[in-house]
Amino acid sequence: MANLYCTATNTGKGFFTHQDRNDFYLSGHPGGVWAVGDNSKGSAWISRVNGTSKIKVEAQAIVDAQIATDEAAWNALPAEQKAYIPPPGPDPLP
């Protein structure tokens, strides 16, 4: 399955719809990165949400950087807070 990649800010309700999910593959990742099915409806969704297209290596670099930032923040937490917040982990793009 081929995917397109973009960065876009999730604006909440209506950012993606049930129909969107039926029309194309869609998954969100850290750093505001979205993997989108490579078809005309997926491309239209990227335009609709004002997404910025990325190639896979650019998108993965954004995801990796966000995870590194999140891991550093988690590592800085006191031990008693870590018990309630799961550590961030790797998130490879499809």
DOSEVEX-800145 format. One line per 10 residues: their letters; for each residue x, y, z of N, C-alpha, C, CB. Coordinates in Angstrom, 2 decimals. Glycine has a CB too. Example, Ala and Ser with C-alpha at 12.3 -4.5 7.8 and 13.67 -1.06 7.14 Angstrom:
2
as	13.19,-5.69,7.80,12.30,-4.50,7.80,13.20,-3.30,7.80,11.31,-4.47,9.05 | 12.85,-2.25,7.08,13.67,-1.06,7.14,12.90,0.03,7.87,14.08,-0.60,5.72
***
This chain:
94
manlyctatn	0.84,-1.17,0.00,0.00,0.00,0.00,0.89,1.24,0.00,-0.96,0.00,1.21 | 0.66,2.10,-0.95,1.42,3.34,-1.03,0.73,4.41,-0.19,1.57,3.80,-2.50 | 1.55,5.22,0.46,1.01,6.30,1.28,1.62,7.63,0.87,1.28,6.04,2.76 | 0.88,8.68,1.16,1.38,10.04,1.10,1.62,10.46,2.54,0.37,11.02,0.36 | 2.49,11.42,2.76,2.79,11.88,4.10,2.65,13.39,4.13,4.20,11.45,4.56 | 2.17,13.90,5.26,2.03,15.35,5.39,2.08,15.72,6.86,0.71,15.84,4.75 | 2.27,17.00,7.09,2.09,17.54,8.43,0.83,18.39,8.38,3.34,18.38,8.91 | 0.02,18.28,9.41,-1.21,19.05,9.51,-1.61,19.12,10.98,-2.35,18.43,8.64 | -2.23,20.21,11.35,-2.68,20.40,12.72,-4.10,19.90,12.87,-2.58,21.88,13.14 | -4.29,18.96,13.79,-5.62,18.42,14.06,-6.45,19.52,14.72,-5.55,17.14,14.96
tgkgffthqd	-7.49,19.94,14.04,-8.34,21.03,14.53,-9.55,20.53,15.30,-8.79,21.88,13.38 | -9.61,19.23,15.56,-10.73,18.68,16.32,-11.83,18.15,15.43,-11.29,19.73,17.25 | -13.05,18.23,15.93,-14.20,17.67,15.23,-14.23,18.13,13.77,-15.51,18.07,15.95 | -14.35,17.18,12.88,-14.41,17.47,11.46,-13.06,17.46,10.77,-15.05,18.78,11.26 | -11.99,17.35,11.55,-10.66,17.30,10.92,-10.58,16.12,9.97,-9.55,17.19,11.99 | -11.06,14.98,10.41,-11.32,13.88,9.49,-12.66,13.28,9.88,-10.18,12.80,9.53 | -13.32,12.71,8.91,-14.67,12.20,9.12,-14.69,10.68,8.96,-15.66,12.85,8.14 | -15.81,10.12,9.33,-16.02,8.68,9.13,-15.89,8.35,7.64,-17.41,8.24,9.67 | -16.44,9.21,6.80,-16.35,8.98,5.35,-14.90,9.03,4.88,-17.19,10.03,4.59 | -14.12,9.96,5.42,-12.69,10.00,5.07,-12.04,8.66,5.39,-11.97,11.15,5.83
rndfylsghp	-12.32,8.14,6.57,-11.71,6.88,6.99,-12.14,5.72,6.09,-12.09,6.57,8.45 | -13.31,5.80,5.52,-13.76,4.78,4.58,-13.14,4.95,3.20,-15.27,4.81,4.46 | -12.80,6.19,2.84,-12.30,6.48,1.50,-10.80,6.26,1.32,-12.63,7.90,1.15 | -10.04,6.36,2.41,-8.59,6.21,2.30,-8.00,5.88,3.66,-7.94,7.49,1.72 | -6.80,5.29,3.62,-6.06,4.99,4.84,-5.64,6.30,5.48,-4.81,4.08,4.55 | -5.70,6.38,6.82,-5.32,7.59,7.53,-4.81,7.21,8.91,-6.49,8.58,7.63 | -3.60,7.65,9.24,-3.10,7.42,10.60,-2.28,8.62,11.04,-2.26,6.13,10.68 | -2.49,9.01,12.30,-1.77,10.13,12.88,-0.56,9.67,13.66,-2.69,10.94,13.78 | 0.47,10.51,13.68,1.73,10.18,14.36,2.23,11.40,15.10,2.79,9.67,13.34 | 3.17,11.22,16.03,3.71,12.36,16.77,4.27,13.43,15.83,4.79,11.90,17.73
ggvwavgdns	4.20,14.67,16.28,4.72,15.78,15.50,3.75,16.29,14.45,5.98,15.37,14.83 | 2.48,15.87,14.54,1.49,16.32,13.58,1.66,15.71,12.20,1.54,17.80,13.47 | 2.28,14.52,12.14,2.51,13.83,10.87,1.34,12.89,10.61,3.86,13.05,10.87 | 0.90,12.87,9.36,-0.20,12.00,8.95,0.23,11.16,7.77,-1.46,12.82,8.60 | -0.06,9.86,7.84,0.12,8.95,6.71,-1.26,8.80,6.07,0.73,7.54,7.15 | -1.32,9.04,4.77,-2.59,9.12,4.06,-2.53,8.21,2.84,-2.91,10.59,3.64 | -3.58,7.44,2.62,-3.63,6.58,1.44,-3.44,7.39,0.17,-4.96,5.84,1.39 | -2.64,6.83,-0.73,-2.28,7.53,-1.97,-3.37,7.32,-3.02,-0.91,7.02,-2.52 | -4.43,8.12,-2.89,-5.49,8.13,-3.90,-6.03,9.55,-4.00,-6.63,7.10,-3.55 | -6.94,9.78,-4.92,-7.43,11.15,-5.14,-8.13,11.72,-3.91,-8.39,11.17,-6.33
kgsawisrvn	-8.84,10.89,-3.17,-9.54,11.39,-1.98,-8.56,11.70,-0.84,-10.59,10.37,-1.50 | -7.49,10.91,-0.74,-6.45,11.20,0.24,-5.75,12.51,-0.08,-5.43,10.06,0.30 | -5.44,12.73,-1.35,-4.82,13.99,-1.77,-5.73,15.17,-1.50,-4.46,13.94,-3.26 | -7.03,14.99,-1.76,-8.00,16.06,-1.51,-8.08,16.38,-0.02,-9.39,15.66,-2.04 | -7.99,15.36,0.83,-8.02,15.59,2.28,-6.82,16.41,2.72,-8.05,14.26,3.04 | -5.63,16.10,2.21,-4.44,16.87,2.56,-4.65,18.34,2.21,-3.19,16.32,1.82 | -5.21,18.62,1.05,-5.51,20.01,0.66,-6.55,20.63,1.58,-5.99,20.06,-0.79 | -7.59,19.86,1.90,-8.68,20.38,2.73,-8.21,20.80,4.12,-9.77,19.33,2.86 | -7.24,20.06,4.68,-6.76,20.38,6.03,-5.51,21.26,6.01,-6.46,19.08,6.79 | -5.20,21.80,4.83,-4.01,22.64,4.67,-2.74,21.92,5.09,-4.17,23.92,5.48
gtskikveaq	-2.65,20.65,4.73,-1.47,19.86,5.05,-0.29,20.24,4.18,-1.77,18.38,4.89 | 0.90,20.02,4.71,2.13,20.25,3.98,2.73,18.90,3.61,3.14,21.11,4.82 | 2.81,18.62,2.33,3.31,17.32,1.88,4.76,17.11,2.29,3.17,17.19,0.36 | 5.09,15.88,2.63,6.44,15.47,3.01,6.74,14.15,2.33,6.59,15.36,4.56 | 8.03,13.90,2.09,8.40,12.55,1.68,8.58,11.72,2.95,9.72,12.55,0.81 | 8.60,10.42,2.80,8.59,9.55,3.98,9.76,9.83,4.92,8.63,8.10,3.55 | 10.97,10.04,4.39,12.11,10.26,5.29,11.98,11.58,6.04,13.42,10.26,4.49 | 11.39,12.60,5.43,11.15,13.87,6.14,10.12,13.66,7.25,10.67,14.97,5.16 | 9.05,12.96,6.91,8.00,12.70,7.90,8.55,11.88,9.06,6.82,11.98,7.24 | 9.35,10.86,8.76,9.90,10.02,9.82,10.85,10.82,10.71,10.63,8.81,9.23
aivdaqiatd	11.61,11.74,10.13,12.51,12.59,10.92,11.72,13.47,11.89,13.37,13.46,9.99 | 10.58,13.99,11.45,9.74,14.80,12.32,9.20,13.95,13.47,8.57,15.43,11.52 | 8.73,12.75,13.15,8.22,11.84,14.18,9.32,11.50,15.17,7.65,10.54,13.53 | 10.50,11.14,14.67,11.61,10.77,15.55,12.01,11.93,16.46,12.82,10.33,14.72 | 12.05,13.15,15.91,12.42,14.32,16.71,11.40,14.57,17.81,12.55,15.57,15.82 | 10.11,14.43,17.49,9.07,14.64,18.50,9.17,13.58,19.59,7.67,14.61,17.86 | 9.43,12.34,19.21,9.57,11.28,20.21,10.77,11.54,21.09,9.70,9.90,19.53 | 11.88,11.99,20.52,13.07,12.30,21.32,12.76,13.42,22.32,14.26,12.72,20.40 | 12.03,14.43,21.88,11.63,15.53,22.77,10.74,15.00,23.90,10.90,16.64,21.98 | 9.77,14.17,23.53,8.86,13.61,24.53,9.60,12.71,25.51,7.74,12.82,23.85
eaawnalpae	10.57,11.92,25.02,11.35,11.05,25.90,12.17,11.87,26.88,12.26,10.13,25.08 | 12.78,12.96,26.41,13.58,13.82,27.29,12.70,14.42,28.38,14.28,14.93,26.48 | 11.50,14.87,28.01,10.57,15.42,28.99,10.15,14.36,30.00,9.34,16.02,28.30 | 9.88,13.14,29.52,9.48,12.06,30.41,10.62,11.69,31.36,9.04,10.82,29.61 | 11.84,11.62,30.81,13.00,11.28,31.64,13.24,12.31,32.73,14.24,11.15,30.79 | 12.85,13.56,32.51,13.05,14.63,33.49,11.99,14.61,34.60,13.03,15.97,32.80 | 10.94,13.81,34.44,9.88,13.76,35.45,10.38,13.06,36.71,8.64,13.04,34.90 | 9.87,13.45,37.88,10.18,12.71,39.10,9.58,11.29,39.02,9.63,13.46,40.35 | 10.20,10.38,39.72,9.79,8.97,39.68,8.31,8.78,40.00,10.62,8.15,40.64 | 7.77,9.54,40.95,6.36,9.35,41.32,5.41,9.75,40.19,6.04,10.17,42.57
qkayipppgp	5.80,10.68,39.33,4.95,11.02,38.19,5.09,10.00,37.07,5.31,12.41,37.66 | 6.26,9.42,36.91,6.48,8.43,35.85,5.57,7.21,36.03,7.95,7.98,35.84 | 5.18,6.94,37.26,4.32,5.78,37.52,2.95,5.95,36.86,4.15,5.58,39.03 | 2.55,7.19,36.57,1.22,7.45,36.02,1.23,7.81,34.54,0.58,8.54,36.79 | 2.41,8.02,33.97,2.52,8.44,32.58,3.38,7.42,31.84,3.12,9.88,32.45 | 2.83,6.74,30.85,3.66,5.76,30.12,4.75,6.46,29.30,2.76,4.89,29.19 | 5.91,5.84,29.18,6.99,6.45,28.40,6.66,6.46,26.91,8.31,5.71,28.65 | 7.12,7.49,26.20,6.92,7.48,24.73,7.78,6.40,24.12,7.28,8.87,24.11 | 7.36,5.91,22.97,8.11,4.86,22.31,8.24,5.11,20.82,7.46,3.53,22.55 | 8.91,4.22,20.12,9.10,4.40,18.68,7.78,4.33,17.94,10.06,3.35,18.14
dplp	7.72,5.04,16.84,6.49,5.07,16.03,6.88,5.07,14.57,5.61,6.30,16.37 | 7.25,3.90,14.01,7.63,3.87,12.59,6.42,4.12,11.70,8.28,2.53,12.23 | 6.62,4.88,10.66,5.55,5.16,9.72,5.29,3.93,8.86,5.89,6.37,8.84 | 4.03,3.73,8.46,3.70,2.59,7.61,4.26,2.76,6.20,2.19,2.39,7.54
***
